[in-house]
Amino acid sequence: MPRVTAQQLYDYAKSHGLCREVSQNWTIKHFQLISDALAPDERVLTAFCGLHNYKSASQHDSTFAYAVTNKRFILAQKKLIGSVFQTISLQNVNDITMNKKLLVHTLTIDTIKETFNIAVNDPQMLQNIYNEVHRALEIVKNGAGQPAQQSTGSMTAQLVELKKLLDAGIITQKGFDAKKRQILGI
């Protein structure tokens, strides 16, 4: 199976409302570090981006790309000179919480060794990232990175909610179609 490309990771994150618009070129460079590090049997379950180690508007490590795979949590940032790359075993993730504030919203990842905040400027994006990370962790928990089987009723309820988001203009048709395929497993 061909390795997932940086462009595919970026496109996934953008189409699923998981990435704030900064520099597309730099964000793809961040995702390239992730793509290059994937093992042949490793599958990306979700990818997103945000401000890493956010403490305040002037105290953070700038934009990072993130991925949750069937094996690990990956954080990456390409710099003008060098890069930052870190992996965290999924077994070392203690808790994931979100905090919605007036202007900046954070996802806090608590691990055995450290706790860090990922900031985004849109509360819906934060909710999307939170949901996707939890979904990915649930997939891994349910066995070898394969999605748990959903009941037809559960799929129907998800599709109805997804359609409401489309009708309200919260997601695009492209995002709707991608999420629908994901729910249906096609």
N, C-alpha and C positions, 0 to 999 in steps of 0.2 A: 504494500500500500504506500503511495507517495506521501512524503512528509508534508504536513500542513505548512503553508508559506506565511510569511509575515503579512503579506497583503490580505490573505484569507483571514488571518486573526484580526486584523484591523477592520476589515469589512464586516466580520461577525459582530465585533464590539459596537461598531457604528450602527448597524442595522437592528441590533437588539437594545439600543439605548444604554450602552454600557461604557461609553467613552465620551469625554468632553472634547469639544473642538478646540484643539490647540494647533500645532503644526502637524499636518498629516505626514509630511516627510520624516519628521523626528519621531513621531509615534510609531511609524512603520519600522524605523531603525531600532526602537526599543523592542518591538515585537520580533524583529529579526534575531535578536539575541535568544529569545525563547525558542523560535523555530529551529535555530542551529543546535540547541541543546537537547532537543527531544530524542529520546531513544526510539529505535525502530518499532517497539511494541507499546509505545506510550501514546495515549489518546487525549487530546485536549477536550475537556468537558465544558469549559467556559473561558472567556478572555475578556479583560476590561482594562481601563486605565484611570488614573487619578493622581492627585498630589500625594506623594509619599512622606511619611513621618510628619504629618501636618500638626503644627502647634498653633500657628497664627498665620495671617496673610503674609508676613515677612519671614516666618520661620517654618520652612519645609524643605524637602529635598527635590522639589520640582516634580515633573510628570514621570511616572513609571508605567510600564506595561506589566500586567499580571495575567497569570493563567493558572487554572486548576486543572490538573490532569488526573488520569486514573492512578497516578503514583505520587504526585507531590503538588505543592503550591509553589509557583515560580514568580519571582519579582525581578524586573530587569530595567535598566536605564542605560542608554548609549550616551556618552558624553563627547565633547569635542576631542578630548584625549582620554582614551580608556573607556571603561564601563563599570557598572555595578550589576552584579548578578548574585541572586541568593535563592536557595530552595529550602523549603520547609516540608518535612514529612507530614502527611495528612494526619498521622497518629499524634503529632505534637501540637495540633490546633486544639486549644482548650475551649475557646468561645469566640463567637462573632456577634458583635452588637452594632446597632446603628443609632446615630444621634442626629436628629434633624434640628437645625438651628435656623436663625433668621436668614443668613446669607450663605453660609458654608455648612455642608452636611458631611458627617464623617462615618466611616465604617471602621470599627476597631477590631483588629485581629489580635487575639490573645493566644500566645503560644507558650510552650514550656520555657523557652529561653528569653522571649521578648514580647513586648506589646507595641503595636504600631497603628497609626491612624492613616486612613486613606480618605482624602477629601475630594468632594465634587461640589459643584455649585447648583445642582438641580435636585430637589427632593425626590422626584420620580426616578431619576437616574440612580440615586442611592438605593431606593427600594428595588429597582431592577437588579442592581449588583448584588444586594443582600439576598434576594430570591435566587439568583443564578448560582451564587456560591453555595448556598444551602442545598440547592438541587444537585449540584455537582458532588458535594460531600455525601448526600443521601445515595446517589448512584454508586459511589465507591463503597459505602457502607453495605449496600445491598448485594455486593458481590462483583469483584473483578472489573469494575468500570462499566458494567452493562446496566442499562436502565431497568428499574423495576417495572414489572408489568402493571399497567394501569387498567382499571375497570372502564368499561364503555361509558358508564355514568360519569366517572371522573373526567374522562376525555371530553365528554359533551359539555360538562360544566365549565371546563377550562376554555373550550372553544367559544361558548356563549360569552364568557367574560372577555375574551380576546376580541370578539366582535364588538362588544360595547366600547372597548378602548379605541378601536378603529373608527367607529361611528362618532365618538367624542373628539376625534382628531388628536388623541394622545399618542398614537402610533401611526406609522405610515402603512400604505398597502404592502410595500415591500417587507416591512417588519412583520406585518400580520401574516403574510404568506410564509415567511421563514419560520415563525413561531408555530404556525398551524402544521407545517411539515414536521417540525420537531415533536409536537404533541402526538401526531398520528404515527410518528416513527417511520416517515418516508423520506 
